[in-house]
């Protein structure tokens, strides 16, 4: 139409981002922050393998997100790298519910060494075995939730957490 100017490109981008954010957040519930026990892993029967965990009674915290609705959802447990629970892991945890999955980002480092930003910073770090035990604890916790399908729980790890995600396939461990 004569006399009408097209809106500035910047305005269109901002409006698009607001609409996208509204759409995404409209189908995800508010996050919760559960606490659950890290589950002790029994010793492996072959030499050269990981040893028992130092503290089988540690309580682990996490950030939990789920899709809105009343269905039974598949879930993904996210394990951080050696530098702790950072925004990129939480971004995945917030995105997964938009794809129909519940997500639990486990804070292995912050639960054991509050205030320590990295396992290399000094003080107490987190071993791969401990993160694997935390994953089992997270799985046991998720299985107690009525809106989680207990047969559809996946594990996703970043860096050190990726090693922890592979650990159950390298040793014989009883599943909770």
N, C-alpha and C positions, 0 to 999 in steps of 0.2 A: 504494500500500500504506500502511496506517496506520503511523505512527511514522517513516516515511522522509521526510527533507526533500530537496527538490530542491537540487542543487549550486548554489553561488553563481554568478551570471552571469559574474563576472570569471574564475572558474576555467574555465568552459566556453569563454570566449574564448581564454584562454591555451592550453588543450589544443587547440583548433581551430587556433591559429597554429602550435603545435609540429607537429601532424600535417601541416598544409599545407607547412611548411618541410621536413619530412622527405620528403614526397612530391616536392616540387620538386627538392631537392638530390639525391635519389636517382637522378634521370635526367639529371644534368649532370656532366660530368667536372670535375676540378679545373682552375682557370685556369692558363694558361701565359703567358709574357711574351716573345714573340718580338721580334726585331729584324730589320729589312729595309731595303733602300735606298729612298730617295725617288727616283722616276724623273723624269728630266729631261724637260720638255715643250718641244718645238721652238717657235721663234717663230711667231707667227701672221702670215699674209701680208697682212692688211688693216690699214690705219692705225688708230690709236687703241685698239689691243688690248693685252693684257698682254705684258710683255717676258719674256725668258728668265729662268730662275731663277738666283739668285746662286750657289747651291752644289748642283750635281746629285749630289754624292757623300755627302750627309747620310744617316746611318743613323737610322731612325725606330723607336721602340719602341711596343709596344701591349699590350693585355690581351686574351687570346684565350680564349673559352669555346665549348664545343661540347656537343651532346647526347651521352649515352652511347650506345654501340652501334657497329656496324660498317658502317652504311649510308654512302652518299655524300650529304652534306648540302648544302643551299643555304646560302649564307653572306651575312651583312650586315656591311658595313664602316661603322663609326660615326665621324663627324668631329665634334669638339667645337667650341664657340664660342670667341670671342676670349679668354675668361678661362681657357682651358685645360681639361684633362680632369678633370671634377668627378664627384661621386657620381651625379648624375642620368644621365650618359652611361653610367657603369659599371652602374647599375641596369638600363638597357635591355640592356646586353651580357650581364648575368646572366639576364635574363628571356627573351631570344630563344631560348636553347637549350631552355627548357621548352616552347616552341612548335615545336620541331623544327629550328631554324636555328642554325648556328654564328655566332659574333659576334666581330668584331675591332674593339675600340675603339682608335683610333689616337691617339697622344700627340704631336701636331705641335709644340706649344709646349715641353713638357718635354724633347723630344729636341734642340731647338735652343737653348733657354735654360733649363738646369736651375736650379730654384729660383725662377724667375720665375713668379709666380702669374697674371699677366695680361699681354696684349700692350700694355695701356695703362699698365702699371706703370713703364715706362721700359725702357731696354735694347733688346733685340732682340725684335720681334714676329714674327708669322707672316702672310704674305700669303695671299690666296685662291688664287693660283697655286701657292704652295708646298703648301698643303693638298691641292689637286687632284693635285699630283705625288705626295704622300704616299698618296693614295687609289689611284693607279695602282701605286705600290710595294706597297701592301697587297694589291691584286688579284693582282699577279704572285706575291707570296708565297703567297697562298691557293691559287692554281692549282698550286703545287708539292705540296700536301698530298693524299695519296691518298684521304682521307675527305671531300674537298670536291668537289662537282660544279662544274667550271670554267665551265659554261654558266649557272649559277644563282648569280651573285654580285650583290648589290644594294648600293646606297650610301645612307646615311641621315646627314643633317647637321643640326646644331643651330646656329642663328644664323650666325656666320661660316662654319661648316662646311656650312650649307645653301647658302650662296653657292658654296662650293667644289664641292659636289655638283652644282650646275647648270652650272658652268664648262665641262665637256666638250660640252655642247649649244650653247654660244655660240661655240665655236671649232673649227677643224679640227685634231684631234690624232690622231696614229697610236696605236692601241691596242697595248699590249704583248702 
